[in-house]
């Protein structure tokens, strides 16, 4: 079975084949489960292609990335370690901060488009 593995290029038949491949041998393979899988896959695809559905996804990721520094500091504090951040932790914070800023800019641009 050869199925495209790029979500935005897959049609309902490709998703159905993917669902059947995932459910094979699970004892849960029926039309209702495959239809549910297709609907869930379509919802996820829509969240990536329809701006109004993309904004909440971006806000979720912005919130998670904005908390990376706080989460790392809390983990250090809860463990009662008398140490600073490791190089890896500092790099994660720096990367998360940059990505959060970029996502915030994208959210602002998308929301600005909704206002017009």
TORSE-242494 format. One record per atom (N, C-alpha, C): x, y, z; residue number from 1; atom name. Coordinates in pm, whole numbers, plus 32768, in hexadecimal, padded with zeros to 4 digits. Each point is the difference from the previous one (the first is absolute). Layout:
N
     u     v     w  pos  site
     X     Y     Z  NUM    CA
...
END
This chain:
116
     u     v     w  pos  site
  8055  7F8A  8000    1     N
  7FAB  8076  8000    1    CA
  8059  807B  8000    1     C
  7FEA  8056  7FA1    2     N
  804F  807A  7FF4    2    CA
  7FA3  8077  8016    2     C
  8018  804D  806C    3     N
  7FAC  8073  8021    3    CA
  805C  8078  800D    3     C
  7FD1  8072  7FCE    4     N
  804C  807C  8015    4    CA
  800A  8018  8096    4     C
  8071  8030  802D    5     N
  8010  8017  808F    5    CA
  8013  8095  801D    5     C
  7FBE  8052  7FB1    6     N
  8001  8090  8018    6    CA
  7F70  802A  8019    6     C
  7FE3  802A  807A    7     N
  7F75  8018  8028    7    CA
  7FB0  8059  7FA2    7     C
  8039  806A  7FCD    8     N
  7FB2  805B  7FAE    8    CA
  7FEB  7FCC  7F73    8     C
  8048  7F96  7FD9    9     N
  7FF1  7FC9  7F7A    9    CA
  7FA6  7F84  7FFF    9     C
  7FD6  7FD3  8074   10     N
  7FAF  7F86  8008   10    CA
  7F6C  801F  7FEF   10     C
  7FBC  7FAA  7FB2   11     N
  7F70  800D  7FF3   11    CA
  7FBE  7F9B  805E   11     C
  7F7B  7FFC  8000   12     N
  7FB7  7FA9  805D   12    CA
  8024  7F6D  7FEC   12     C
  8015  7FD6  7F84   13     N
  8024  7F74  7FE7   13    CA
  8088  7FDE  803B   13     C
  8061  805C  7FF3   14     N
  8084  7FE9  803B   14    CA
  7FF6  7FF6  8098   14     C
  7FAF  8056  803B   15     N
  7FEF  7FFF  8091   15    CA
  7FBC  7F7E  802B   15     C
  7F9E  7FD1  7FB1   16     N
  7FBB  7F82  8020   16    CA
  8064  7F8C  7FFE   16     C
  8057  7FFE  7F9C   17     N
  8066  7F97  7FFA   17    CA
  805E  8007  8078   17     C
  8025  8079  8027   18     N
  8055  8013  8075   18    CA
  7FB9  7FCF  807E   18     C
  7F80  8023  800C   19     N
  7FB3  7FD4  8076   19    CA
  7FF8  7F68  8006   19     C
  7FE4  7FC3  7F8D   20     N
  7FF5  7F6E  7FFF   20    CA
  8086  7FBF  8022   20     C
  806D  803B  7FD0   21     N
  8084  7FC9  8020   21    CA
  801C  800C  8095   21     C
  7FD7  806F  803E   22     N
  8017  8015  808E   22    CA
  7FA8  7FA6  8056   22     C
  7F86  7FE4  7FD3   23     N
  7FA2  7FB3  8050   23    CA
  8009  7F69  7FE7   23     C
  8048  7FD7  7F97   24     N
  800A  7F72  7FDF   24    CA
  8038  7FB2  8076   24     C
  7FBD  7F94  8023   25     N
  802E  7FAB  806C   25    CA
  7FD9  8030  808A   25     C
  7FBF  8073  8009   26     N
  7FDC  8035  8084   26    CA
  7F78  7FCD  8030   26     C
  7FB6  7FC1  7FA7   27     N
  7F79  7FD3  8023   27    CA
  7F9C  8072  7FFE   27     C
  8028  8075  7FD2   28     N
  7FAA  8075  8000   28    CA
  7FE5  8032  7F72   28     C
  801A  7FAE  7F9D   29     N
  7FF2  802C  7F76   29    CA
  7F6F  7FF2  7FD3   29     C
  7FBE  8072  7FF4   30     N
  7F79  8002  7FC7   30    CA
  7FEC  8087  7FBC   30     C
  7F94  800D  7FB7   31     N
  7FE7  807B  7FB4   31    CA
  7FF6  807A  805A   31     C
  7FC0  7FF0  8073   32     N
  7FEE  8071  805C   32    CA
  8087  8033  8031   32     C
  805B  7FA6  8025   33     N
  8084  802A  8030   33    CA
  8050  8044  7F92   33     C
  7FF9  7FC9  7F86   34     N
  8049  803B  7F91   34    CA
  7FC8  808A  7FE0   34     C
  7F7A  800D  8000   35     N
  7FC2  8083  7FE7   35    CA
  8029  8066  806B   35     C
  8006  7FD4  807C   36     N
  8029  8057  806F   36    CA
  8092  802C  7FED   36     C
  8054  7FA2  7FD6   37     N
  808D  801F  7FE6   37    CA
  800B  8068  7F91   37     C
  7FB2  7FEF  7F95   38     N
  8002  805E  7F90   38    CA
  7FD3  808A  802F   38     C
  7F96  8008  804F   39     N
  7FCE  8081  8032   39    CA
  8067  8044  805A   39     C
  8041  7FB5  8056   40     N
  8068  8039  8055   40    CA
  8076  8031  7FAF   40     C
  8025  7FB3  7F9B   41     N
  806F  8028  7FAA   41    CA
  7FDD  807F  7FB5   41     C
  7F83  8009  7FCF   42     N
  7FD3  8078  7FB7   42    CA
  8000  8079  805D   42     C
  7FD6  7FEF  807D   43     N
  8000  806F  8060   43    CA
  808E  8033  8018   43     C
  805D  7FA4  800E   44     N
  808C  802A  8013   44    CA
  8036  8046  7F84   44     C
  7FDC  7FCE  7F8C   45     N
  802B  803F  7F84   45    CA
  7FC5  808B  7FF2   45     C
  7F80  800F  8023   46     N
  7FBE  8083  7FFB   46    CA
  8043  8064  805E   46     C
  802F  7FCF  8072   47     N
  8042  8058  8061   47    CA
  8083  8038  7FC8   47     C
  8036  7FBD  7F9C   48     N
  807B  8030  7FC2   48    CA
  7FE8  8056  7F84   48     C
  7F87  7FFB  7FCB   49     N
  7FE8  8045  7F81   49    CA
  7F9A  8071  8009   49     C
  7FAD  8001  8066   50     N
  7F9B  8068  8010   50    CA
  802F  805E  806E   50     C
  8015  8080  7FDA   51     N
  803C  8060  805E   51    CA
  7FB6  8008  8085   51     C
  7F7D  8003  7FFC   52     N
  7FB4  800F  807D   52    CA
  8015  7F89  805E   52     C
  8020  7F8D  7FC8   53     N
  801B  7F8A  8053   53    CA
  8093  7FF5  8024   53     C
  8055  8045  7FB7   54     N
  808F  7FFD  8019   54    CA
  8025  8056  8079   54     C
  7FBB  806F  8012   55     N
  8021  805D  806C   55    CA
  7FFC  7FBE  808A   55     C
  7F98  7FB3  8024   56     N
  8002  7FBE  8084   56    CA
  8075  7F9E  8010   56     C
  8024  7FBC  7F95   57     N
  8072  7FA2  8007   57    CA
  8081  804E  801B   57     C
  8010  8070  7FBA   58     N
  8077  8052  8015   58    CA
  8003  803B  808D   58     C
  7F8D  802B  8032   59     N
  7FFA  8036  8088   59    CA
  8026  7F96  8067   59     C
  7FD4  7F86  7FEA   60     N
  8023  7F92  805A   60    CA
  8097  7FEE  8004   60     C
  8040  7FFA  7F8B   61     N
  8090  7FEB  7FF9   61    CA
  804C  8079  8037   61     C
  7FCC  8077  7FE9   62     N
  803F  8078  8037   62    CA
  8001  7FFA  8099   62     C
  7F90  7FD8  8038   63     N
  7FF4  7FF7  8092   63    CA
  8062  7F98  8037   63     C
  8009  7F8C  7FC1   64     N
  805B  7F97  802E   64    CA
  8092  802C  7FF6   64     C
  8023  8041  7F90   65     N
  808B  802B  7FED   65    CA
  8025  8074  805C   65     C
  7F9D  8054  801F   66     N
  801A  8071  805A   66    CA
  801B  7FD1  808F   66     C
  7FD7  7F88  8020   67     N
  8011  7FCB  8087   67    CA
  807B  7FA9  8012   67     C
  8050  7FEF  7F98   68     N
  8074  7FA7  8009   68    CA
  8060  802C  806E   68     C
  8020  8080  8005   69     N
  805D  8032  8065   69    CA
  7FC8  7FE8  808C   69     C
  7F81  8020  8013   70     N
  7FC1  7FED  8083   70    CA
  7FFF  7F6C  8027   70     C
  7FE0  7FA9  7F9E   71     N
  7FFC  7F70  801D   71    CA
  808A  7FCA  8027   71     C
  8066  802F  7FBB   72     N
  8088  7FD3  8020   72    CA
  8028  8031  808C   72     C
  7FE4  807E  801C   73     N
  801F  8036  8085   73    CA
  7FB3  7FB6  806D   73     C
  7F83  7FE1  7FE8   74     N
  7FB1  7FB5  8061   74    CA
  8039  7F73  8016   74     C
  802A  7FC0  7F94   75     N
  8039  7F7A  800C   75    CA
  8080  8004  8053   75     C
  8050  8065  7FEB   76     N
  807B  800F  804F   76    CA
  7FDB  8019  8092   76     C
  7FA0  8057  8018   77     N
  7FD6  8022  8089   77    CA
  7FC1  7F8C  8049   77     C
  7FAB  7FB2  7FBB   78     N
  7FBD  7F8F  8041   78    CA
  8064  7F92  8024   78     C
  8067  7FF4  7FB0   79     N
  8064  7F99  801C   79    CA
  805F  802D  806D   79     C
  7FF3  807D  802B   80     N
  8055  803A  8069   80    CA
  8094  7FF3  7FDC   80     C
  801A  8018  7F82   81     N
  808C  7FFC  7FD4   81    CA
  803A  808B  800C   81     C
  8075  8007  8034   82     N
  8042  8081  800F   82    CA
  8060  8013  7F89   82     C
  7FC1  800E  7F8F   83     N
  804C  8012  7F87   83    CA
  7FB9  8062  7FA5   83     C
  8045  8031  7FA3   84     N
  7FC3  8055  7F9B   84    CA
  7FCE  7FAA  7F8D   84     C
  7FDD  8042  7F97   85     N
  7FD2  7FB8  7F89   85    CA
  8076  7FC2  7FB7   85     C
  7FE8  7F8D  7FC6   86     N
  8067  7FC1  7FAE   86    CA
  8003  8045  7F78   86     C
  8066  7FE3  7FB2   87     N
  800B  803A  7F7A   87    CA
  7F8B  7FD3  7FA9   87     C
  7FD8  7F84  8011   88     N
  7F8F  7FCB  7FB3   88    CA
  7F7E  8049  8024   88     C
  7FEB  8017  8081   89     N
  7F88  8047  802C   89    CA
  8000  808F  7FCF   89     C
  8072  8042  8006   90     N
  800A  8089  7FCE   90    CA
  7FE5  8007  7F6A   90     C
  8032  7F9D  7FB7   91     N
  7FE8  7FFB  7F6F   91    CA
  7F6C  7FEA  7FE3   91     C
  7FBF  7FA8  804D   92     N
  7F70  7FE8  7FEE   92    CA
  7FB0  807F  801A   92     C
  8024  804A  8068   93     N
  7FBA  807D  8021   93    CA
  8012  8065  7F8F   93     C
  807A  800E  7FD0   94     N
  801C  8060  7F96   94    CA
  7FB2  7FDE  7F81   94     C
  8000  7F81  7FDC   95     N
  7FB8  7FD4  7F87   95    CA
  7F69  8013  8011   95     C
  7FCB  7FDA  8073   96     N
  7F70  800D  801A   96    CA
  7FD6  8092  7FFD   96     C
  8054  8058  8035   97     N
  7FE1  808F  8000   97    CA
  7FF8  8036  7F72   97     C
  8060  7FDA  7FAD   98     N
  8000  802D  7F74   98    CA
  7F85  7FCD  7FB5   98     C
  7FE0  7F82  8014   99     N
  7F8C  7FC6  7FBB   99    CA
  7F7F  8041  8033   99     C
  7FF6  8017  8082  100     N
  7F88  8040  8039  100    CA
  7FED  808B  7FC6  100     C
  806C  804B  7FEF  101     N
  7FF7  8085  7FC5  101    CA
  7FCF  7FF8  7F70  101     C
  8035  7FA1  7FB5  102     N
  7FD7  7FF0  7F75  102    CA
  7F6D  7FD8  7FF6  102     C
  7FD6  7FA5  8057  103     N
  7F74  7FD6  8000  103    CA
  7FA5  8075  8025  103     C
  8029  8050  8062  104     N
  7FB1  8075  8029  104    CA
  7FF0  8060  7F8B  104     C
  806C  8018  7FB5  105     N
  7FF7  8057  7F8A  105    CA
  7F9F  7FC8  7F9A  105     C
  8004  7F7C  7FE9  106     N
  7FA6  7FC1  7FA2  106    CA
  7F6F  800B  802F  106     C
  7FE9  7FEB  8080  107     N
  7F79  800E  8038  107    CA
  7FCD  808E  7FEA  107     C
  8053  8063  801C  108     N
  7FD9  808C  7FEE  108    CA
  7FDC  801C  7F6F  108     C
  804F  7FCC  7FA3  109     N
  7FE4  8016  7F71  109    CA
  7F7C  7FBD  7FD8  109     C
  7FEB  7F84  802D  110     N
  7F84  7FB9  7FDD  110    CA
  7F86  8044  803C  110     C
  800B  802D  807D  111     N
  7F8F  8044  8041  111    CA
  7FE6  8087  7FBF  111     C
  8068  8044  7FD3  112     N
  7FF1  807F  7FBA  112    CA
  7FB2  7FEC  7F80  112     C
  8017  7F8F  7FBC  113     N
  7FB7  7FE2  7F86  113    CA
  7F6D  7FE8  801A  113     C
  7FDD  7FCB  8076  114     N
  7F74  7FE9  8024  114    CA
  7FB4  8081  8018  114     C
  8047  8068  802C  115     N
  7FBF  807E  8022  115    CA
  7FD6  8050  7F85  115     C
  803F  7FE6  7F8F  116     N
  7FE3  804D  7F88  116    CA
  7F84  7FD3  7FBB  116     C
END
